Amino acid sequence: MASISLRSVQKSYGDHAPVIRDVNLEIGEHEFCVFLGPSGCGKSTLLRMIAGLEDITDGDLYIGSALVNDIPAARRGVAMVFQSYALFPHMTVYENMAFGLTLAKTPKDEIDRKVREAARVLQLEALLERRPKALSGGQRQRVAIGRAIVRSPGVFLFDEPLSNLDATLRGQTRVEIARLHQQFEKASVVYVTHDQIEAMTLADKIVLLHAGADTAKHGSIAQVGTPLELYHRPRSLFVAGFIGSPRMNFLPARVVSARSTGVRIALDGTGEPIDTDIDGSGLVPGLPVTLGIRPEHLDPLVAPGAQHIRRTVSLVEQLGEHSYLHLDQPGGAVLIAKAPGDCTPRQGDTVAFNVPRSSCHLFTEDGFAVASAHVAQFA
C-alpha cells in the first residue's frame, strides 16, 4: 500500500557519465508502471534503485511518505521478481514460497495459509512438493511470483520476468500478471521490459527511457504517459520510432503553408502534397520537417478523393490476417504499410496508399513533435 516518488534521481559509476539522469517520477498506489526502453537505457538499474539493490548517487526516493535512500532493501516493504527466477534448487515449491516469511519468523499457521492461498491463485496447488528442476519455465516463474505475493508488500518489482519464456508462455503469464494486479489491493507494481506488447497490455503508465549515442539524454525519461498517449501523441522522433511495431515511417518534407487549423507539406523527392490536421501556428513555409505515419495508417484501399501517395511494392511479408508491404521510397529508404491479408498487392506493383490527415505526425529538425489533432482526443 505505497506510492513511489523519485525526485531528481541520478546514478553514476565513478567518473563515468550518469546511467540514470535526473529522473522525476510519481507512481501512485495500485498503479501498474512499466519501465520501457532499448537495451542499456538504465531501466533495470532504476528498478534496482527502488528495490535498494543499487545506491542512489543523487536525488531522493520516497516509498509512501518515507525517504528510503539509506534504508536497506529488506526494510523497504518491496518484493522483487527476477528474470532468472532465483529459486533455491534444493527446496520444494512450498519451501521456496515460504522462505521470506520463515526468515521473518512469521507464525507457521500464517505461513501455511498465505502459501496455500498464493498457490491457489497461481494454480500451483498440485506442485507444492516438487522441486524447481521438475517444473517448466512458466511454473518456475509463477513460483517466483508466489514468493513475492505471500509477503503482501506495498510494492511489487518485476525485472523482465517473462524474457526466458517462449511466446505462448509469455502470453499466458502476462494475462496471469494482469489478473493478479487486480487482486493486489493498493500495492504498486513497477515492471521492467523491452517488449512493447507487455508494456502496452499491462501498463497504466509507461516510462520510456532514452538510450543511444546522445549521452546528454542517456538514462533520462523520454516520455511518461498511458500506452495510448505514447502511441497517439509521441513527443519526439525517438518516442515515435520506438513505440509501435513495425516502427513509424518517417518521410522528409517541407512546409508549404501553415495555419492553426492545419499544415500542408510537400514530400522531398516526389513533391507530393500532404495536408494534416496539425496546428501549424509556429511553423513557416519552407521549414524542413519530418512526416510520421504509422504502417497501419497507410491504407491501400483508397477512398475516392482521399489524399494519397503512390509507391512500388518491393517486398511482401504475408502473415495471414495481414501483410506488411515494403515500399520503395526516393533516396533508397523503405516505407512499410500494413494491408489486410486478403488484399495483398504483389511485388513490383505500384499502389496508391491513403494518408489520413488525422493520422499524420510532424517533427521539427530538433526532433520534437508539433502538436497534433490527437492532443484534443487524448488530453
Buried (B, 14 or more C-beta within 10 A) or exposed (E): BBBBBBBEBBBBEEEEEBBBBBBEBBBBBBBBBBBBBBEBBBBBBBBBBBBBBBEBBBBEBBBBEEEBBEBEBEEBBBBBBBBEBEBEEEBBBBBBBBBBBEEEEBEEEEBBEBBBEBBEBBEBEEBBEBBBEEBEBBBBBBBBBBBBBBBBBBBBBBBBBBBBBEEEBBBEBBEBBEEBBEEBEEBBBBBBBBBBBBBBBBBBBBBBBBBEEEEEBBBBBBBBBBBEBBBBBBBBBBBBBBBBEBBBBBBBBBBBBBEEEBBBBBBBEBEBBBBBBBBBEEBEEEBEBBBBBBBBBBBBEBEEEBBBBEBBBBEBEEEEEBBBBBBBBEEEEEBBBBBEEEEBBEEEEEBBBBBBBEBBBBBBEEBEBBBBBBBEEEE
